Amino acid sequence: MNKKIWLSSPHMGGKEKEFVNEAFETNWIAPLGPNVNGFESDITTYLNQEVYVSALSSGTAAIHLGLIMLGVGYGDEVICQSMTFSASANPIMYCGATPVFVDSERDTWNMSPKLLEEAINDRIAKNKKPKAIVAVHLYGMPYLVDEINEVALKYDIPVLEDSAEALGSTYNGVKCGTFGDISILSFNGNKIITTSGGGALISHDKKHKEKAIFLSTQARDVAPHYQHSEVGYNYRMSNVVAGIGRGQMLVLDERVNSRRNNYERYINELSDIDNISFLDELPNAFSNRWLSCILTDSFETRELIRTTLEKLDIETRPLWKPMHLQPIFSKYPSYVNGVSEDLFNRGLCLPSGSNLSQEDLTRVIDAIKNCFG
Ligand SMILES: *Cc1c(COP(=O)(O)O)cnc(C)c1O
Protein backbone atom coordinates (compact mmCIF):
# COMPACT_ATOMS: atom_id res chain seq x y z
CA MET A 1 0.00 0.00 0.00
CA ASN A 2 1.32 3.43 -0.97
CA LYS A 3 1.40 6.13 1.67
CA LYS A 4 -1.13 8.91 1.21
CA ILE A 5 0.12 12.03 -0.54
CA TRP A 6 -1.61 15.13 0.84
CA LEU A 7 -2.43 18.38 -0.91
CA SER A 8 -0.62 20.56 1.65
CA SER A 9 0.33 19.37 5.12
CA PRO A 10 2.12 21.07 8.03
CA HIS A 11 5.92 21.06 7.89
CA MET A 12 7.78 21.86 11.09
CA GLY A 13 11.32 23.17 10.91
CA GLY A 14 12.65 21.85 14.23
CA LYS A 15 13.05 24.94 16.41
CA GLU A 16 9.30 25.36 17.08
CA LYS A 17 9.37 23.19 20.23
CA GLU A 18 12.11 25.30 21.80
CA PHE A 19 9.91 28.41 21.62
CA VAL A 20 6.88 26.47 22.85
CA ASN A 21 8.90 24.99 25.74
CA GLU A 22 10.05 28.46 26.67
CA ALA A 23 6.40 29.50 26.95
CA PHE A 24 5.80 26.58 29.35
CA GLU A 25 8.94 27.16 31.38
CA THR A 26 8.17 30.85 31.89
CA ASN A 27 4.42 30.17 32.38
CA TRP A 28 3.40 32.53 29.55
CA ILE A 29 0.38 30.37 28.70
CA ALA A 30 -1.92 33.21 27.66
CA PRO A 31 -2.98 35.30 24.69
CA LEU A 32 0.01 37.57 25.31
CA GLY A 33 3.70 37.14 26.09
CA PRO A 34 7.19 37.22 24.59
CA ASN A 35 6.45 34.79 21.73
CA VAL A 36 3.50 36.91 20.57
CA ASN A 37 5.67 40.04 20.53
CA GLY A 38 8.58 38.13 19.01
CA PHE A 39 6.43 36.60 16.26
CA GLU A 40 4.99 40.01 15.37
CA SER A 41 8.44 41.48 15.18
CA ASP A 42 9.71 38.55 13.04
CA ILE A 43 6.85 39.13 10.56
CA THR A 44 7.48 42.89 10.49
CA THR A 45 11.15 42.30 9.71
CA TYR A 46 10.29 39.78 7.02
CA LEU A 47 7.79 42.08 5.29
CA ASN A 48 10.55 44.68 5.12
CA GLN A 49 8.18 47.68 5.12
CA GLU A 50 7.09 50.14 7.75
CA VAL A 51 4.14 48.06 8.93
CA TYR A 52 2.49 47.18 12.24
CA VAL A 53 1.55 43.54 12.80
CA SER A 54 -1.00 42.16 15.26
CA ALA A 55 -1.02 38.38 15.81
CA LEU A 56 -4.57 36.99 16.02
CA SER A 57 -6.30 33.65 16.44
CA SER A 58 -7.01 33.19 12.70
CA GLY A 59 -6.95 34.83 9.30
CA THR A 60 -10.75 34.93 9.40
CA ALA A 61 -10.64 36.87 12.69
CA ALA A 62 -8.17 39.28 11.08
CA ILE A 63 -10.54 39.91 8.17
CA HIS A 64 -13.42 40.44 10.60
CA LEU A 65 -11.51 43.02 12.68
CA GLY A 66 -10.12 44.59 9.50
CA LEU A 67 -13.61 45.18 8.12
CA ILE A 68 -14.79 46.63 11.45
CA MET A 69 -11.79 48.98 11.49
CA LEU A 70 -12.53 50.08 7.92
CA GLY A 71 -15.96 51.15 9.16
CA VAL A 72 -18.05 48.30 7.73
CA GLY A 73 -21.31 47.90 9.61
CA TYR A 74 -24.89 46.75 9.37
CA GLY A 75 -26.47 47.38 5.96
CA ASP A 76 -23.21 48.35 4.19
CA GLU A 77 -21.99 46.72 1.00
CA VAL A 78 -18.50 45.22 0.62
CA ILE A 79 -16.99 44.12 -2.68
CA CYS A 80 -15.29 40.72 -2.52
CA GLN A 81 -13.34 38.68 -5.05
CA SER A 82 -15.69 35.84 -6.05
CA MET A 83 -12.97 33.28 -6.74
CA THR A 84 -11.68 32.63 -3.22
CA PHE A 85 -12.09 30.58 -0.06
CA SER A 86 -15.32 31.36 1.83
CA ALA A 87 -13.32 32.87 4.74
CA SER A 88 -12.74 35.98 2.58
CA ALA A 89 -16.50 36.57 2.45
CA ASN A 90 -17.92 35.22 5.72
CA PRO A 91 -16.68 38.13 7.87
CA ILE A 92 -18.72 40.50 5.66
CA MET A 93 -21.76 38.59 6.94
CA TYR A 94 -20.52 38.77 10.55
CA CYS A 95 -20.66 42.57 10.17
CA GLY A 96 -24.28 42.43 8.98
CA ALA A 97 -23.10 43.79 5.62
CA THR A 98 -23.89 42.57 2.11
CA PRO A 99 -21.20 40.99 -0.08
CA VAL A 100 -20.99 42.05 -3.73
CA PHE A 101 -18.94 39.58 -5.76
CA VAL A 102 -16.57 40.48 -8.58
CA ASP A 103 -15.18 37.94 -11.05
CA SER A 104 -11.55 37.32 -12.08
CA GLU A 105 -9.21 38.13 -14.97
CA ARG A 106 -7.19 35.44 -16.78
CA ASP A 107 -3.66 36.70 -16.05
CA THR A 108 -3.60 36.06 -12.29
CA TRP A 109 -7.03 34.42 -11.67
CA ASN A 110 -7.72 37.27 -9.22
CA MET A 111 -10.15 40.20 -9.17
CA SER A 112 -10.63 41.88 -12.55
CA PRO A 113 -9.90 45.64 -12.16
CA LYS A 114 -12.20 46.38 -15.11
CA LEU A 115 -15.12 44.50 -13.59
CA LEU A 116 -14.33 46.05 -10.19
CA GLU A 117 -14.79 49.52 -11.67
CA GLU A 118 -18.01 48.49 -13.41
CA ALA A 119 -19.33 47.08 -10.14
CA ILE A 120 -18.44 50.23 -8.19
CA ASN A 121 -20.13 52.47 -10.76
CA ASP A 122 -23.24 50.33 -10.74
CA ARG A 123 -23.42 50.24 -6.93
CA ILE A 124 -22.94 54.03 -6.78
CA ALA A 125 -25.73 54.45 -9.38
CA LYS A 126 -27.92 52.41 -7.00
CA ASN A 127 -26.92 54.70 -4.15
CA LYS A 128 -24.93 51.96 -2.43
CA LYS A 129 -21.31 52.95 -2.59
CA PRO A 130 -19.23 50.00 -1.33
CA LYS A 131 -17.49 50.46 2.03
CA ALA A 132 -14.47 48.24 1.26
CA ILE A 133 -12.89 45.93 -1.32
CA VAL A 134 -11.61 42.46 -0.34
CA ALA A 135 -8.97 41.42 -2.90
CA VAL A 136 -7.18 38.06 -2.70
CA HIS A 137 -3.79 36.73 -3.91
CA LEU A 138 -5.08 33.28 -4.85
CA TYR A 139 -2.71 30.32 -4.42
CA GLY A 140 0.05 32.84 -3.75
CA MET A 141 -0.28 34.59 -7.13
CA PRO A 142 -0.31 38.38 -6.58
CA TYR A 143 -3.40 40.16 -7.88
CA LEU A 144 -2.99 43.17 -10.18
CA VAL A 145 -2.07 45.41 -7.26
CA ASP A 146 -1.42 48.63 -9.24
CA GLU A 147 -4.62 48.37 -11.24
CA ILE A 148 -6.82 47.42 -8.25
CA ASN A 149 -5.32 50.18 -6.08
CA GLU A 150 -5.82 52.71 -8.87
CA VAL A 151 -9.56 51.95 -9.02
CA ALA A 152 -9.82 51.91 -5.21
CA LEU A 153 -8.07 55.29 -5.00
CA LYS A 154 -10.18 56.81 -7.78
CA TYR A 155 -13.39 56.03 -5.86
CA ASP A 156 -11.82 56.45 -2.41
CA ILE A 157 -12.70 52.95 -1.19
CA PRO A 158 -10.26 51.14 1.16
CA VAL A 159 -8.77 47.75 0.21
CA LEU A 160 -8.58 44.80 2.56
CA GLU A 161 -5.76 42.68 1.13
CA ASP A 162 -6.38 38.98 1.81
CA SER A 163 -2.82 37.64 1.75
CA ALA A 164 -3.71 34.43 3.60
CA GLU A 165 -2.17 32.33 0.81
CA ALA A 166 0.60 34.71 -0.24
CA LEU A 167 3.15 35.10 2.56
CA GLY A 168 6.49 35.13 0.69
CA SER A 169 5.03 36.35 -2.62
CA THR A 170 6.07 39.75 -4.03
CA TYR A 171 4.77 42.34 -6.48
CA ASN A 172 7.24 44.85 -7.93
CA GLY A 173 9.70 43.38 -5.43
CA VAL A 174 7.54 44.33 -2.44
CA LYS A 175 6.12 41.64 -0.17
CA CYS A 176 2.43 40.75 -0.36
CA GLY A 177 0.68 41.57 2.90
CA THR A 178 1.72 45.24 2.68
CA PHE A 179 -0.53 46.53 -0.14
CA GLY A 180 -3.90 46.98 1.56
CA ASP A 181 -5.23 49.75 3.78
CA ILE A 182 -5.41 46.68 5.99
CA SER A 183 -3.84 43.33 5.07
CA ILE A 184 -4.16 39.89 6.61
CA LEU A 185 -2.17 36.65 6.81
CA SER A 186 -3.20 33.13 7.85
CA PHE A 187 -1.18 30.49 9.67
CA ASN A 188 -3.73 27.70 9.39
CA GLY A 189 -2.45 24.11 9.13
CA ASN A 190 -2.47 24.00 5.34
CA LYS A 191 -0.80 27.38 4.68
CA ILE A 192 2.82 27.98 3.68
CA ILE A 193 3.79 28.22 7.35
CA THR A 194 1.51 27.33 10.23
CA THR A 195 0.97 27.90 13.94
CA SER A 196 -1.69 25.13 13.88
CA GLY A 197 -4.21 27.96 13.72
CA GLY A 198 -3.54 31.67 13.64
CA GLY A 199 -3.54 34.87 11.65
CA ALA A 200 -2.26 38.42 11.56
CA LEU A 201 -3.56 41.88 10.78
CA ILE A 202 -1.12 44.27 9.11
CA SER A 203 -1.32 47.99 8.52
CA HIS A 204 0.91 50.98 7.83
CA ASP A 205 -1.00 52.85 10.53
CA LYS A 206 0.09 52.22 14.13
CA LYS A 207 -3.43 53.09 15.33
CA HIS A 208 -4.77 50.05 13.48
CA LYS A 209 -2.50 47.79 15.49
CA GLU A 210 -3.54 49.38 18.78
CA LYS A 211 -7.19 49.03 17.80
CA ALA A 212 -6.76 45.42 16.66
CA ILE A 213 -5.20 44.46 20.00
CA PHE A 214 -7.91 46.36 21.89
CA LEU A 215 -10.76 44.71 19.98
CA SER A 216 -9.17 41.24 20.02
CA THR A 217 -8.80 41.25 23.82
CA GLN A 218 -12.42 42.05 24.72
CA ALA A 219 -12.26 45.85 24.28
CA ARG A 220 -11.35 46.73 27.84
CA ASP A 221 -11.36 50.42 28.69
CA VAL A 222 -8.54 51.76 30.85
CA ALA A 223 -9.89 51.22 34.36
CA PRO A 224 -9.03 49.08 37.40
CA HIS A 225 -12.30 47.17 37.00
CA TYR A 226 -13.67 45.62 33.80
CA GLN A 227 -15.32 48.39 31.83
CA HIS A 228 -16.44 48.32 28.19
CA SER A 229 -17.61 51.03 25.81
CA GLU A 230 -17.38 48.86 22.68
CA VAL A 231 -18.18 45.30 21.63
CA GLY A 232 -15.06 43.18 22.11
CA TYR A 233 -13.77 39.94 20.64
CA ASN A 234 -11.55 37.12 21.88
CA TYR A 235 -9.27 37.00 18.83
CA ARG A 236 -5.71 37.44 20.17
CA MET A 237 -3.06 34.81 19.38
CA SER A 238 -1.92 32.58 22.24
CA ASN A 239 1.70 32.81 23.37
CA VAL A 240 1.99 29.01 23.00
CA VAL A 241 1.11 28.89 19.29
CA ALA A 242 3.09 32.08 18.64
CA GLY A 243 6.10 29.94 19.64
CA ILE A 244 5.36 27.62 16.72
CA GLY A 245 5.19 30.71 14.51
CA ARG A 246 8.62 31.92 15.62
CA GLY A 247 10.11 28.56 14.69
CA GLN A 248 8.31 28.59 11.35
CA MET A 249 9.58 32.07 10.44
CA LEU A 250 13.13 30.67 10.55
CA VAL A 251 12.32 28.36 7.62
CA LEU A 252 9.85 30.48 5.63
CA ASP A 253 12.24 31.19 2.75
CA GLU A 254 13.08 27.47 2.50
CA ARG A 255 9.36 26.69 2.39
CA VAL A 256 8.81 29.13 -0.46
CA ASN A 257 11.74 27.58 -2.37
CA SER A 258 10.40 24.05 -1.89
CA ARG A 259 6.93 25.00 -3.08
CA ARG A 260 8.35 26.77 -6.12
CA ASN A 261 10.51 23.72 -6.88
CA ASN A 262 7.41 21.49 -6.77
CA TYR A 263 5.82 23.75 -9.34
CA GLU A 264 8.94 23.71 -11.53
CA ARG A 265 8.94 19.92 -11.58
CA TYR A 266 5.27 19.78 -12.54
CA ILE A 267 5.85 22.28 -15.39
CA ASN A 268 8.97 20.51 -16.62
CA GLU A 269 7.39 17.09 -16.69
CA LEU A 270 3.77 17.80 -17.59
CA SER A 271 3.85 20.66 -20.07
CA ASP A 272 4.18 18.23 -22.99
CA ILE A 273 0.64 17.08 -22.31
CA ASP A 274 -1.65 19.15 -24.57
CA ASN A 275 -4.61 18.82 -22.19
CA ILE A 276 -2.78 20.66 -19.38
CA SER A 277 -1.62 24.27 -19.01
CA PHE A 278 -0.03 26.35 -16.23
CA LEU A 279 -0.35 29.93 -14.97
CA ASP A 280 2.88 31.89 -15.52
CA GLU A 281 3.89 34.79 -13.31
CA LEU A 282 3.62 38.28 -14.81
CA PRO A 283 7.06 39.94 -15.14
CA ASN A 284 6.62 42.02 -11.94
CA ALA A 285 5.16 39.18 -9.85
CA PHE A 286 6.75 36.44 -7.75
CA SER A 287 4.43 33.72 -6.42
CA ASN A 288 5.18 31.58 -3.39
CA ARG A 289 3.34 28.84 -5.36
CA TRP A 290 1.47 27.91 -2.20
CA LEU A 291 -0.49 25.42 -4.26
CA SER A 292 0.60 24.12 -7.67
CA CYS A 293 -2.42 24.44 -9.96
CA ILE A 294 -3.08 23.15 -13.45
CA LEU A 295 -5.75 24.09 -15.95
CA THR A 296 -7.07 21.21 -18.06
CA ASP A 297 -8.88 21.39 -21.40
CA SER A 298 -12.26 20.30 -20.00
CA PHE A 299 -14.26 19.40 -16.92
CA GLU A 300 -14.03 15.74 -18.01
CA THR A 301 -10.21 15.83 -18.15
CA ARG A 302 -10.10 17.53 -14.74
CA GLU A 303 -12.33 14.83 -13.28
CA LEU A 304 -10.37 12.05 -14.97
CA ILE A 305 -7.16 13.25 -13.31
CA ARG A 306 -8.80 13.90 -9.95
CA THR A 307 -10.55 10.54 -9.68
CA THR A 308 -7.58 8.57 -11.02
CA LEU A 309 -5.26 10.13 -8.44
CA GLU A 310 -7.82 9.67 -5.67
CA LYS A 311 -7.73 5.91 -6.28
CA LEU A 312 -3.95 6.03 -5.94
CA ASP A 313 -4.18 7.79 -2.54
CA ILE A 314 -3.09 11.14 -3.99
CA GLU A 315 -5.12 14.11 -2.76
CA THR A 316 -6.00 16.84 -5.28
CA ARG A 317 -8.71 19.50 -5.17
CA PRO A 318 -10.66 21.48 -7.79
CA LEU A 319 -9.87 25.21 -7.74
CA TRP A 320 -11.99 27.31 -5.34
CA LYS A 321 -15.67 27.27 -6.21
CA PRO A 322 -16.59 30.93 -6.82
CA MET A 323 -18.63 32.59 -4.08
CA HIS A 324 -21.35 33.76 -6.48
CA LEU A 325 -22.06 30.06 -7.19
CA GLN A 326 -22.18 29.02 -3.52
CA PRO A 327 -25.63 28.18 -2.12
CA ILE A 328 -25.12 30.59 0.81
CA PHE A 329 -24.00 33.52 -1.36
CA SER A 330 -25.78 33.10 -4.73
CA LYS A 331 -28.55 35.53 -3.81
CA TYR A 332 -26.18 38.50 -3.41
CA PRO A 333 -25.21 40.88 -6.23
CA SER A 334 -22.39 39.71 -8.49
CA TYR A 335 -20.51 41.09 -11.48
CA VAL A 336 -19.52 38.12 -13.55
CA ASN A 337 -17.59 37.46 -16.78
CA GLY A 338 -17.44 33.65 -16.72
CA VAL A 339 -13.72 33.42 -15.89
CA SER A 340 -13.95 32.05 -12.33
CA GLU A 341 -16.65 29.53 -13.27
CA ASP A 342 -14.48 28.29 -16.13
CA LEU A 343 -11.42 28.04 -13.87
CA PHE A 344 -13.46 26.14 -11.30
CA ASN A 345 -14.64 23.66 -13.94
CA ARG A 346 -11.24 22.98 -15.48
CA GLY A 347 -8.69 23.68 -12.75
CA LEU A 348 -7.06 21.33 -10.27
CA CYS A 349 -4.68 21.86 -7.32
CA LEU A 350 -1.95 19.22 -7.15
CA PRO A 351 -0.07 18.04 -4.06
CA SER A 352 2.08 21.03 -3.09
CA GLY A 353 3.51 20.56 0.39
CA SER A 354 7.06 21.70 1.14
CA ASN A 355 7.56 18.27 2.75
CA LEU A 356 6.91 16.26 -0.44
CA SER A 357 9.85 14.11 -1.52
CA GLN A 358 11.07 13.85 -5.12
CA GLU A 359 9.65 10.28 -5.06
CA ASP A 360 6.24 11.63 -4.01
CA LEU A 361 6.32 14.10 -6.90
CA THR A 362 7.33 11.33 -9.31
CA ARG A 363 4.33 9.31 -8.15
CA VAL A 364 1.98 12.25 -8.83
CA ILE A 365 3.56 13.03 -12.21
CA ASP A 366 3.48 9.39 -13.38
CA ALA A 367 -0.14 9.05 -12.29
CA ILE A 368 -1.10 12.12 -14.35
CA LYS A 369 0.90 10.97 -17.39
CA ASN A 370 -0.84 7.59 -17.21
CA CYS A 371 -4.22 9.31 -17.57
CA PHE A 372 -3.18 10.13 -21.12
CA GLY A 373 -1.87 6.69 -22.15
C1 LIG B 1 -7.03 30.30 4.73
C2 LIG B 1 -7.67 31.49 4.15
C3 LIG B 1 -8.35 32.42 4.95
C4 LIG B 1 -8.67 32.20 6.40
O1 LIG B 1 -7.61 31.99 7.22
P1 LIG B 1 -7.82 31.13 8.59
O2 LIG B 1 -6.56 31.39 9.33
O3 LIG B 1 -7.98 29.71 8.18
O4 LIG B 1 -9.01 31.67 9.29
C5 LIG B 1 -8.85 33.56 4.35
N1 LIG B 1 -8.70 33.78 3.04
C6 LIG B 1 -8.08 32.90 2.23
C7 LIG B 1 -7.94 33.23 0.78
C8 LIG B 1 -7.56 31.72 2.75
O5 LIG B 1 -6.98 30.83 1.93
The ligand as an SDF file (V2000), in Angstrom:
LIG
                    3D

 15 15  0  0  0  0  0  0  0  0999 V2000
   -7.0310   30.3020    4.7280 C   0  0  0  0  0  0  0  0  0  0  0  0
   -7.6660   31.4880    4.1470 C   0  0  0  0  0  0  0  0  0  0  0  0
   -8.3490   32.4160    4.9500 C   0  0  0  0  0  0  0  0  0  0  0  0
   -8.6670   32.1980    6.4010 C   0  0  0  0  0  0  0  0  0  0  0  0
   -7.6140   31.9930    7.2210 O   0  0  0  0  0  0  0  0  0  0  0  0
   -7.8150   31.1330    8.5870 P   0  0  0  0  0  0  0  0  0  0  0  0
   -6.5560   31.3870    9.3260 O   0  0  0  0  0  0  0  0  0  0  0  0
   -7.9830   29.7100    8.1760 O   0  0  0  0  0  0  0  0  0  0  0  0
   -9.0070   31.6680    9.2920 O   0  0  0  0  0  0  0  0  0  0  0  0
   -8.8480   33.5610    4.3470 C   0  0  0  0  0  0  0  0  0  0  0  0
   -8.6980   33.7790    3.0370 N   0  0  0  0  0  0  0  0  0  0  0  0
   -8.0790   32.8970    2.2310 C   0  0  0  0  0  0  0  0  0  0  0  0
   -7.9410   33.2290    0.7840 C   0  0  0  0  0  0  0  0  0  0  0  0
   -7.5600   31.7210    2.7490 C   0  0  0  0  0  0  0  0  0  0  0  0
   -6.9750   30.8330    1.9320 O   0  0  0  0  0  0  0  0  0  0  0  0
  1  2  1  0
  2  3  1  0
  2 14  2  0
  3  4  1  0
  3 10  2  0
  4  5  1  0
  5  6  1  0
  6  7  2  0
  6  8  1  0
  6  9  1  0
 10 11  1  0
 11 12  2  0
 12 13  1  0
 12 14  1  0
 14 15  1  0
M  END
$$$$
